[in-house]
């Protein structure tokens, strides 16, 4: 019926087109329209009553249709009509052990879950108490740490001041000795500083010896005579 209606509409269209005065091409598609209108395809002959069971021995069968997973789908869809033995779908001992292990890992029993929660809470409590003890110990040390920091800061500042004064003094001595301002990085200035340091060491050693002799004299002990090899 649909083909006849399409045929009549195509015929009306061709007659309408023939009524116009514009030039008509040599190969007008009216014949194609008639052929399309009269086309009546044959229905596909599909066997929908019998289930599709792939041939596993055929090289044309895809590999995914040869797996046990696909067999399970066929058996779940067609049942015994699939020709698949349900015993072959049961997991092996290794697969069953793996399934049980995965269930125990991801879905443990209630008592195991409660034990895990208790152990986790205990661990978190221990960590919190340890952190609190550490904070308390550090807070107890805080006054001493602040005092040490302030003392180190004062000492560093005093040392910096002493170094600056010593450097200015050495530059002044070098200016008096050489008669002009000397670069503190020059070899001449470094040699002079080394010489002055040696003299200061000798003076400190002599003062230490004299102090020791005075202490021995005050205690009634005769100090030993200085050796000839001493400086």
C-alpha positions in Angstrom: 0.0 0.0 0.0 2.8 2.4 0.9 4.6 1.5 -2.4 1.4 2.4 -4.4 1.0 5.7 -2.6 4.6 6.6 -3.3 4.2 5.6 -7.0 1.1 7.8 -7.4 2.9 10.8 -5.8 5.9 10.3 -8.1 3.7 10.2 -11.1 2.0 13.5 -10.0 5.4 15.1 -9.5 6.5 14.1 -13.0 3.3 15.5 -14.6 3.7 18.7 -12.7 7.3 19.1 -13.8 6.4 18.4 -17.5 4.0 21.3 -17.4 6.8 23.9 -16.9 8.3 25.7 -19.9 12.0 25.5 -18.8 14.3 23.2 -20.8 14.2 19.6 -19.7 17.4 17.7 -19.2 18.1 14.6 -21.2 18.2 12.2 -18.3 15.4 13.3 -16.0 15.2 11.2 -12.8 11.5 10.2 -13.2 12.6 6.7 -14.1 14.6 6.5 -10.9 11.6 7.7 -9.0 9.4 5.1 -10.6 11.9 2.4 -9.9 12.3 3.5 -6.2 8.5 3.6 -5.9 8.1 0.1 -7.3 10.9 -1.3 -5.1 9.6 -3.9 -2.8 12.5 -5.5 -0.8 12.2 -9.0 0.5 12.2 -9.4 4.2 15.3 -10.8 5.9 14.9 -14.4 6.8 16.1 -14.5 10.3 15.7 -17.5 12.6 14.6 -15.7 15.7 13.3 -18.8 17.3 16.6 -20.6 17.7 19.2 -18.9 19.9 22.5 -17.9 18.4 25.2 -20.3 19.8 28.7 -19.4 18.4 30.8 -22.2 17.0 34.0 -22.1 19.2 35.9 -24.3 16.6 35.3 -21.9 13.8 38.1 -19.4 13.1 35.4 -16.8 12.1 34.0 -16.7 15.7 35.4 -13.8 17.7 37.6 -14.6 20.7 35.4 -12.8 23.1 32.6 -15.2 22.2 34.7 -18.2 23.2 35.3 -17.1 26.8 33.6 -18.6 29.9 32.1 -15.1 30.6 30.2 -15.2 27.3 29.1 -18.8 28.1 27.6 -17.5 31.3 25.7 -14.8 29.4 24.4 -17.3 27.0 23.3 -19.6 29.8 21.7 -16.8 31.7 19.7 -15.7 28.5 18.7 -19.1 27.0 19.2 -21.5 29.9 19.5 -25.2 28.9 18.7 -24.2 25.3 22.2 -22.8 25.0 23.7 -26.2 25.3 26.1 -25.1 28.0 26.8 -27.3 31.0 26.1 -25.2 34.1 28.8 -27.1 36.0 31.4 -25.6 33.7 30.4 -22.1 34.8 31.2 -22.8 38.4 34.5 -21.2 39.5 37.5 -23.4 40.1 39.2 -23.8 43.5 41.7 -21.1 42.7 39.0 -18.7 41.4 36.8 -19.4 44.4 39.7 -18.8 46.8 40.4 -15.5 45.1 36.7 -14.5 45.2 36.6 -15.3 48.9 39.8 -13.3 49.6 38.4 -10.3 47.7 35.1 -10.5 49.7 37.0 -10.7 53.0 39.1 -7.7 51.9 36.3 -5.5 50.6 33.4 -6.8 52.6 34.7 -8.2 55.9 32.4 -9.6 58.6 30.9 -7.4 61.2 33.2 -8.5 64.0 36.3 -7.9 61.8 35.0 -4.4 60.9 34.5 -3.6 64.6 38.0 -4.8 65.5 39.5 -2.8 62.6 37.6 0.3 63.8 38.7 -0.2 67.4 42.3 -0.7 66.3 42.2 2.4 64.2 40.7 4.5 67.0 43.4 3.2 69.4 46.2 4.1 66.9 44.7 7.6 66.4 44.4 8.1 70.2 48.1 7.1 70.7 49.2 9.4 68.0 47.2 12.3 69.5 48.6 11.6 73.0 52.1 11.4 71.7 51.6 14.7 69.9 50.2 16.4 73.0 53.2 15.1 75.1 55.6 16.5 72.5 53.8 19.9 72.5 53.8 20.0 76.3 57.6 19.1 76.4 58.4 21.8 73.8 56.3 24.4 75.7 58.1 23.6 78.9 61.4 24.2 77.0 60.1 27.4 75.4 61.4 29.9 78.1 64.9 28.4 78.0 64.9 28.3 74.2 63.9 32.0 74.1 66.5 32.9 76.6 69.2 31.0 74.7 68.1 32.6 71.4 68.3 36.1 72.9 71.7 35.4 74.5 73.1 34.0 71.2 71.7 37.1 69.4 73.4 39.4 71.9 76.6 37.5 71.7 76.5 37.6 67.9 75.8 41.3 67.9 78.6 41.9 70.4 81.0 39.8 68.4 80.1 41.8 65.3 80.7 45.0 67.1 84.1 43.8 68.4 85.2 42.6 65.0 84.3 45.9 63.5 86.2 47.8 66.2 89.2 45.5 65.8 89.1 46.0 62.0 89.0 49.7 62.4 91.9 49.6 64.9 94.0 47.5 62.5 93.2 49.9 59.7 94.3 52.8 61.9 97.5 51.0 62.8 98.2 50.2 59.2 97.6 53.9 58.3 100.1 55.0 60.9 102.7 52.4 59.9 102.6 52.9 56.2 101.5 56.5 56.0 98.5 55.9 53.8 95.1 54.1 53.8 95.7 50.4 53.1 93.2 48.1 51.4 92.3 45.4 54.0 92.5 42.8 51.3 96.1 43.6 50.3 98.9 41.2 51.1 100.7 44.0 53.0 97.8 44.5 55.4 97.3 40.7 55.9 101.0 40.3 56.8 100.7 43.1 59.3 97.6 41.5 60.9 99.5 38.2 61.1 102.4 39.9 62.8 100.2 41.7 65.3 98.4 38.5 66.2 101.7 36.8 66.9 102.7 39.7 69.2 99.3 39.5 71.0 99.8 35.7 71.6 103.2 36.3 73.1 101.8 39.0 75.4 99.0 36.7 76.5 101.4 33.9 77.2 103.7 36.2 79.2 100.8 37.6 81.2 99.6 34.1 82.0 103.1 33.1 83.2 103.3 36.2 85.4 99.9 35.5 86.9 100.9 32.0 87.7 104.2 33.1 89.3 102.3 35.6 91.5 99.9 33.0 92.6 102.8 30.6 93.5 104.6 33.4 95.4 101.4 34.2 97.3 101.1 30.5 98.3 104.8 30.5 99.5 106.1 28.4 96.7 109.2 29.4 94.8 108.4 29.7 91.1 110.7 27.8 88.7 113.3 29.8 86.8 112.4 30.6 83.2 114.2 28.4 80.7 116.6 29.9 78.3 114.6 28.5 75.3 111.5 30.5 76.3 110.6 33.5 74.3 
